[in-house]
Amino acid sequence: MTETNQIPPGALDGIRVVDLTTVLMGPLSTRMLGDHGADVVRIETAGGDSTRSSLPSRHEGMSGFALNLQRNKRSLVLDLKSEAGMEVLWRLLGTADAIVTNMRRGALNRLGLGPDDVRSRLPGIIYCGANGFGSGGRRRDEAAYDDAIQAASGLAGVVAQARGGTPDYVPAVIADKVVGLHIVQAVMAALIHKLRTGEGQAIEVPMFETMVAFNLIEHHRGAVFDPPLGPFGYDRLMSPHRHPFQTADGWMCLLPYTTGNWQDFLAFIGRNDLLTDERFLTHNARIANIDTLYGLVDEYAASRTTAEWLEFCDRVSIPAAKVLDLAEVDDDPHLQDVGLIEIIEHPTEGRYRVVHDAVKMSESPTALRRHAPRLGEHSNEILAELGYDEAARAELATKGAMGT
């Protein structure tokens, strides 16, 4: 049994989502829907998702990835290449409000699970398909992973442009996570539409286009206009001097931003001669001279300890933070105060760290309602809910519905 203590219902209580996703982007989005209370039924192969087998783990198929990505879900093992497995899936879809998948379009079409196939049989369902590229473009059938999308969307290139070096990846699966968030908001919007009208719909969430839109929010700049009024790239972010600054005893973010912030900073470092300098009196003037300003921060940061800078910045409301490594973040006192990371007991995997959803909702809280399930843990339970008695379940196994 993987259920945790009784918790108030979430906003999506009573909503069933069929999770036909793999790796990180899709499973993250369905986990978030589960955090909001949806009954997420995860369809897995007999071998399990690749993130299940990622080491280290205490038991096979229950990796650290799996413990946090697969919580608030029920696991049903099906072989969708078998006729019996597809029979079960279609019966399950008939009970669902939404299906989320990031399988490639060709594979879905071969299985008869493309959006048109599903919606022709189940017009009230919400079908969310997430792929590398939008179906209307020439790259629609290309494979895509996070690194490829960071490259294609301009993110890796903007790092080179800002640093005057070679292109580089952000050391996080940022595309997977950003697109996962878009999946969640799209499905929730479609659920609101369905509750109002009874209508299902097809949703397409393409990684490439989503990340291009994400990157261009600040970097379109003068190129928004036609003809352009300036180049791509937000000058403050493109400055080679925008980086954590080295203090007398460590590293920190030191970020004077407003006119008042800069006035306080310049006075603090003893540069009263610059207080009336026209280059620094307005936001636009500072952006035009950002290299000079950040150069000043770089020059003076080492004159004081991190604690001294933090005390000053807190006193005058300048944004600042000590640079922490991930182990320090894990033990951060504020995170302990708000309970974001909690050590709890899994029924089979022992003590582990749960990273809760950071969103706080007063009436319909996000919560850990189920620990991550073992592979296929809920297969019999779900099949029974779908009307398969013990003999019928045994027959499904004989027919290879669950694979081998």
Wavefront OBJ file of the C-alpha trace (Angstrom):
o trace
v 0.000 0.000 0.000
v 1.553 3.335 -1.029
v -1.033 5.826 0.190
v 0.040 8.449 2.722
v -2.080 9.947 5.520
v -5.408 11.548 4.755
v -4.977 14.978 3.133
v -7.636 17.443 1.917
v -8.637 16.837 -1.724
v -6.607 18.648 -4.350
v -7.993 20.910 -7.071
v -8.033 17.992 -9.538
v -9.678 15.487 -7.213
v -11.952 13.251 -9.301
v -10.024 13.881 -12.542
v -8.387 10.852 -14.152
v -5.290 11.279 -16.313
v -3.754 8.475 -18.357
v 0.014 8.931 -18.348
v 1.650 7.575 -21.497
v 4.960 9.386 -21.060
v 8.637 8.587 -20.667
v 11.921 10.032 -19.357
v 11.468 13.418 -17.586
v 9.363 16.056 -19.371
v 6.148 14.031 -19.528
v 6.448 12.268 -16.160
v 7.154 15.616 -14.456
v 3.987 17.143 -15.892
v 1.793 14.213 -14.889
v 3.375 14.148 -11.433
v 2.376 17.782 -10.987
v -1.175 16.938 -12.039
v -1.071 14.174 -9.447
v 0.246 16.617 -6.838
v -2.939 18.607 -7.489
v -5.033 15.532 -6.731
v -5.633 13.910 -10.128
v -5.819 10.117 -10.325
v -2.828 9.569 -12.613
v -2.635 6.071 -14.107
v 0.838 5.546 -15.494
v 1.163 3.045 -18.328
v 4.531 1.290 -18.203
v 6.217 -1.457 -20.153
v 7.316 -4.648 -18.444
v 10.852 -3.230 -18.362
v 9.826 0.106 -16.906
v 10.839 3.614 -17.872
v 14.562 4.375 -18.234
v 14.465 6.715 -15.246
v 13.417 3.794 -13.065
v 16.739 2.023 -13.705
v 18.943 5.084 -13.206
v 21.446 4.457 -10.408
v 21.796 4.680 -7.492
v 18.839 2.814 -6.066
v 18.111 0.484 -3.157
v 15.951 -1.807 -5.256
v 15.689 -2.351 -8.991
v 13.311 0.058 -10.685
v 13.110 2.465 -7.744
v 15.759 5.088 -8.460
v 15.975 8.537 -6.939
v 14.479 9.857 -10.187
v 11.528 7.507 -9.837
v 10.823 8.317 -6.199
v 10.048 11.952 -6.961
v 8.917 11.749 -10.616
v 6.429 8.919 -10.115
v 4.761 9.942 -6.859
v 1.002 10.459 -6.809
v 0.567 7.914 -9.605
v -0.646 4.352 -9.973
v 1.396 1.985 -12.132
v -0.232 -0.296 -14.699
v 2.000 -2.480 -16.851
v 0.689 -3.012 -20.391
v 2.175 -4.260 -23.638
v 0.619 -1.938 -26.185
v 1.924 -4.083 -29.040
v -0.501 -6.789 -27.979
v -4.168 -6.776 -28.887
v -5.106 -7.586 -25.285
v -2.974 -4.726 -23.944
v -4.650 -2.271 -26.312
v -8.064 -3.568 -25.278
v -7.245 -2.652 -21.664
v -5.916 0.763 -22.645
v -9.037 1.657 -24.607
v -11.235 0.602 -21.704
v -9.106 2.765 -19.389
v -9.258 5.746 -21.752
v -13.028 5.477 -21.681
v -12.895 6.344 -17.970
v -10.360 9.173 -18.319
v -10.632 12.939 -18.594
v -7.236 13.361 -20.233
v -4.327 11.506 -21.759
v -0.785 12.941 -21.754
v 1.846 11.423 -24.021
v 5.284 12.293 -25.348
v 5.620 9.213 -27.538
v 6.728 10.073 -31.077
v 3.933 10.599 -33.580
v 4.949 7.684 -35.778
v 4.753 5.223 -32.888
v 1.401 6.609 -31.779
v -0.035 6.391 -35.277
v 1.144 2.792 -35.662
v -0.673 1.937 -32.438
v -3.800 3.800 -33.525
v -3.267 6.272 -30.674
v -2.829 9.525 -32.566
v -5.006 12.460 -31.504
v -7.512 11.940 -34.318
v -7.784 8.212 -33.545
v -8.441 8.762 -29.854
v -10.767 11.726 -30.220
v -12.844 10.042 -32.926
v -13.684 7.323 -30.401
v -13.673 9.539 -27.318
v -14.621 13.086 -28.343
v -14.854 14.264 -24.741
v -11.266 13.423 -23.867
v -8.422 15.927 -23.564
v -5.511 14.659 -25.645
v -2.166 16.305 -24.868
v 0.734 15.339 -27.111
v 4.210 16.738 -26.444
v 6.849 16.302 -29.139
v 10.114 17.860 -30.185
v 8.667 19.985 -32.990
v 5.222 21.193 -34.013
v 3.231 19.055 -36.435
v 2.875 21.898 -38.951
v 6.594 22.207 -39.676
v 9.212 20.332 -41.674
v 10.990 19.079 -38.564
v 7.841 17.463 -37.155
v 9.288 13.929 -37.158
v 12.723 14.682 -35.700
v 13.711 13.174 -32.383
v 14.410 15.657 -29.609
v 16.010 15.593 -26.201
v 16.842 18.428 -23.849
v 20.358 19.081 -25.203
v 19.140 19.160 -28.797
v 16.412 21.650 -27.921
v 18.840 23.849 -25.967
v 20.945 23.972 -29.147
v 18.094 24.448 -31.616
v 16.240 27.085 -29.582
v 19.232 29.418 -29.303
v 19.839 28.823 -25.597
v 23.265 27.215 -26.040
v 24.197 29.942 -28.527
v 23.204 32.817 -26.278
v 25.574 31.462 -23.632
v 28.418 31.786 -26.144
v 27.276 35.249 -27.180
v 27.168 36.419 -23.563
v 30.463 34.852 -22.542
v 32.425 35.423 -25.742
v 33.293 31.747 -25.901
v 31.937 28.492 -27.238
v 28.276 27.461 -27.068
v 27.333 25.585 -23.918
v 24.377 23.871 -22.319
v 22.698 25.015 -19.122
v 23.619 22.214 -16.651
v 19.986 21.334 -16.043
v 17.325 19.684 -18.167
v 15.753 23.105 -18.495
v 13.878 22.419 -21.742
v 12.241 19.288 -20.330
v 11.179 21.132 -17.186
v 9.954 24.319 -18.888
v 7.944 22.326 -21.429
v 6.609 20.115 -18.636
v 5.204 23.224 -16.964
v 3.529 24.229 -20.233
v 1.929 20.791 -20.449
v 0.433 21.284 -16.987
v -1.009 24.728 -17.706
v -2.398 23.569 -21.064
v -4.115 20.509 -19.570
v -5.547 22.569 -16.729
v -6.880 25.179 -19.153
v -8.455 22.403 -21.231
v -10.015 20.907 -18.094
v -11.614 24.276 -17.293
v -12.974 24.411 -20.857
v -14.303 20.863 -20.536
v -15.995 21.610 -17.216
v -17.695 24.632 -18.800
v -18.690 23.087 -22.128
v -18.282 19.314 -21.904
v -15.909 19.453 -24.851
v -12.592 17.666 -25.057
v -9.804 18.899 -27.298
v -6.405 18.112 -28.752
v -3.378 19.895 -27.312
v 0.041 20.055 -28.938
v 3.039 21.160 -26.835
v 6.172 21.277 -29.033
v 9.505 21.531 -27.197
v 11.306 23.588 -29.852
v 8.668 26.277 -30.263
v 8.017 26.435 -26.502
v 11.695 27.030 -25.730
v 12.105 29.589 -28.533
v 9.195 31.558 -27.086
v 10.714 31.171 -23.610
v 14.137 32.442 -24.748
v 12.783 35.398 -26.729
v 10.826 36.948 -23.848
v 13.827 39.093 -22.919
v 16.191 38.476 -25.835
v 13.961 39.651 -28.696
v 14.593 43.238 -27.600
v 15.006 45.583 -30.596
v 14.382 42.747 -33.045
v 10.723 42.765 -31.967
v 10.240 45.728 -34.291
v 10.116 45.497 -38.074
v 12.498 46.800 -39.231
v 14.606 46.081 -36.116
v 15.404 48.937 -33.742
v 18.337 47.002 -32.329
v 19.942 43.559 -32.105
v 18.787 40.433 -30.311
v 19.873 40.046 -26.701
v 19.101 41.854 -23.442
v 22.231 43.876 -22.703
v 22.250 43.335 -18.947
v 22.157 39.573 -19.357
v 24.702 39.584 -22.182
v 27.372 41.413 -20.162
v 30.492 39.267 -19.637
v 30.651 40.791 -16.160
v 27.269 39.299 -15.164
v 28.360 36.440 -12.952
v 28.669 35.631 -9.258
v 31.209 37.943 -7.655
v 34.134 36.825 -5.504
v 34.118 38.330 -2.037
v 36.882 38.257 0.560
v 35.833 34.749 1.604
v 33.546 33.260 -1.023
v 31.149 33.939 -3.886
v 27.801 35.697 -4.053
v 25.186 37.358 -6.203
v 25.406 41.110 -5.639
v 22.715 42.831 -7.696
v 22.088 46.553 -7.328
v 19.217 47.171 -9.738
v 17.148 50.271 -9.049
v 18.483 53.815 -9.036
v 18.323 53.775 -5.245
v 20.208 50.473 -5.128
v 23.050 51.844 -7.214
v 23.194 55.080 -5.249
v 23.488 53.109 -2.005
v 26.108 50.780 -3.482
v 28.277 53.592 -4.875
v 28.166 55.462 -1.563
v 29.037 52.263 0.332
v 32.180 51.638 -1.745
v 33.234 55.265 -1.405
v 32.565 56.281 -5.011
v 30.575 59.432 -4.268
v 32.156 60.912 -7.391
v 29.864 58.675 -9.453
v 26.590 59.527 -7.707
v 25.730 62.211 -10.269
v 27.334 60.488 -13.255
v 24.752 60.613 -16.068
v 25.746 57.113 -17.206
v 24.188 55.678 -14.069
v 21.200 57.888 -13.257
v 18.455 56.072 -15.223
v 17.643 52.474 -15.979
v 18.294 52.802 -19.713
v 21.562 54.656 -19.105
v 22.718 51.924 -16.739
v 21.826 49.190 -19.220
v 23.873 51.002 -21.881
v 26.817 51.095 -19.457
v 26.240 47.811 -17.676
v 29.756 46.497 -18.310
v 31.200 49.478 -16.445
v 28.818 49.039 -13.518
v 29.320 45.305 -13.196
v 33.040 45.942 -13.515
v 32.800 48.150 -10.424
v 31.014 45.398 -8.506
v 33.692 42.945 -9.622
v 36.418 45.337 -8.458
v 35.002 46.057 -5.000
v 33.331 42.747 -4.100
v 36.558 41.307 -2.665
v 36.936 44.237 -0.262
v 34.428 42.711 2.155
v 33.309 39.318 3.336
v 30.114 37.697 2.108
v 28.515 38.258 5.526
v 29.396 41.955 5.433
v 27.889 42.337 1.972
v 24.753 40.446 2.977
v 24.276 42.651 6.050
v 24.632 45.819 3.966
v 22.393 44.569 1.150
v 19.674 43.468 3.563
v 19.785 46.845 5.291
v 19.282 48.826 2.043
v 17.183 46.219 0.162
v 19.691 45.315 -2.534
v 19.042 41.809 -3.924
v 21.899 39.541 -2.843
v 22.556 35.885 -2.081
v 25.452 33.676 -1.147
v 26.350 31.125 -3.823
v 25.396 27.705 -2.452
v 26.196 24.267 -3.773
v 23.379 21.734 -4.034
v 24.231 20.110 -0.698
v 23.979 23.508 1.008
v 20.651 24.185 -0.735
v 19.355 20.873 0.583
v 20.056 22.084 4.143
v 18.953 25.702 3.648
v 17.212 26.980 6.824
v 14.479 28.782 4.884
v 13.621 25.610 2.971
v 13.455 23.792 6.293
v 11.086 26.490 7.584
v 8.694 26.089 4.657
v 9.045 22.300 4.483
v 9.926 22.073 0.790
v 12.231 19.107 1.309
v 11.151 16.439 3.763
v 12.639 13.098 4.746
v 9.887 10.489 4.967
v 9.508 6.719 4.855
v 8.641 4.847 1.662
v 6.892 1.501 2.232
v 9.582 -0.427 0.337
v 12.469 1.999 -0.240
v 12.990 3.300 3.285
v 13.823 6.888 4.145
v 14.062 9.311 1.242
v 13.896 13.019 0.482
v 10.654 14.279 -1.004
v 10.828 17.606 -2.846
v 7.267 18.874 -2.479
v 5.468 21.108 -4.944
v 6.367 24.669 -3.944
v 2.863 26.029 -4.676
v 0.758 26.713 -1.589
v -3.039 26.573 -1.971
v -5.257 27.286 1.032
v -8.306 25.189 0.117
v -7.047 22.505 -2.281
v -3.407 21.870 -1.382
v -0.836 20.096 -3.452
v 0.473 17.144 -1.496
v 2.140 13.773 -1.476
v -0.878 11.467 -1.572
v 0.835 8.338 -2.852
v 4.464 7.302 -2.719
v 6.029 6.365 -6.050
v 4.693 2.899 -6.953
v 6.707 -0.166 -7.771
v 6.526 -1.205 -11.406
v 3.025 -2.524 -12.069
v 2.049 -2.232 -8.407
v -1.531 -1.214 -9.186
v -2.158 -3.403 -12.231
v -4.622 -5.736 -10.532
v -6.343 -2.867 -8.704
v -6.879 -0.852 -11.877
v -7.972 -3.855 -13.924
v -10.549 -4.705 -11.261
v -11.862 -1.118 -11.409
v -12.236 -1.552 -15.167
v -14.438 -4.625 -14.648
v -11.935 -7.448 -15.108
v -12.575 -10.159 -12.539
v -9.854 -12.541 -11.381
v -10.418 -14.987 -14.224
v -10.421 -12.200 -16.822
v -7.200 -10.788 -15.379
v -5.563 -14.191 -15.604
v -6.707 -14.459 -19.219
v -5.215 -11.047 -20.016
v -1.892 -12.216 -18.627
v -2.100 -15.360 -20.749
v -2.750 -13.233 -23.822
v 0.353 -11.115 -23.117
v -1.465 -7.926 -22.180
v 1.219 -7.140 -19.615
v 4.163 -8.309 -21.687
v 6.859 -10.506 -20.239
l 1 2 3 4 5 6 7 8 9 10 11 12 13 14 15 16 17 18 19 20 21 22 23 24 25 26 27 28 29 30 31 32 33 34 35 36 37 38 39 40 41 42 43 44 45 46 47 48 49 50 51 52 53 54 55 56 57 58 59 60 61 62 63 64 65 66 67 68 69 70 71 72 73 74 75 76 77 78 79 80 81 82 83 84 85 86 87 88 89 90 91 92 93 94 95 96 97 98 99 100 101 102 103 104 105 106 107 108 109 110 111 112 113 114 115 116 117 118 119 120 121 122 123 124 125 126 127 128 129 130 131 132 133 134 135 136 137 138 139 140 141 142 143 144 145 146 147 148 149 150 151 152 153 154 155 156 157 158 159 160 161 162 163 164 165 166 167 168 169 170 171 172 173 174 175 176 177 178 179 180 181 182 183 184 185 186 187 188 189 190 191 192 193 194 195 196 197 198 199 200 201 202 203 204 205 206 207 208 209 210 211 212 213 214 215 216 217 218 219 220 221 222 223 224 225 226 227 228 229 230 231 232 233 234 235 236 237 238 239 240 241 242 243 244 245 246 247 248 249 250 251 252 253 254 255 256 257 258 259 260 261 262 263 264 265 266 267 268 269 270 271 272 273 274 275 276 277 278 279 280 281 282 283 284 285 286 287 288 289 290 291 292 293 294 295 296 297 298 299 300 301 302 303 304 305 306 307 308 309 310 311 312 313 314 315 316 317 318 319 320 321 322 323 324 325 326 327 328 329 330 331 332 333 334 335 336 337 338 339 340 341 342 343 344 345 346 347 348 349 350 351 352 353 354 355 356 357 358 359 360 361 362 363 364 365 366 367 368 369 370 371 372 373 374 375 376 377 378 379 380 381 382 383 384 385 386 387 388 389 390 391 392 393 394 395 396 397 398 399 400 401 402 403 404
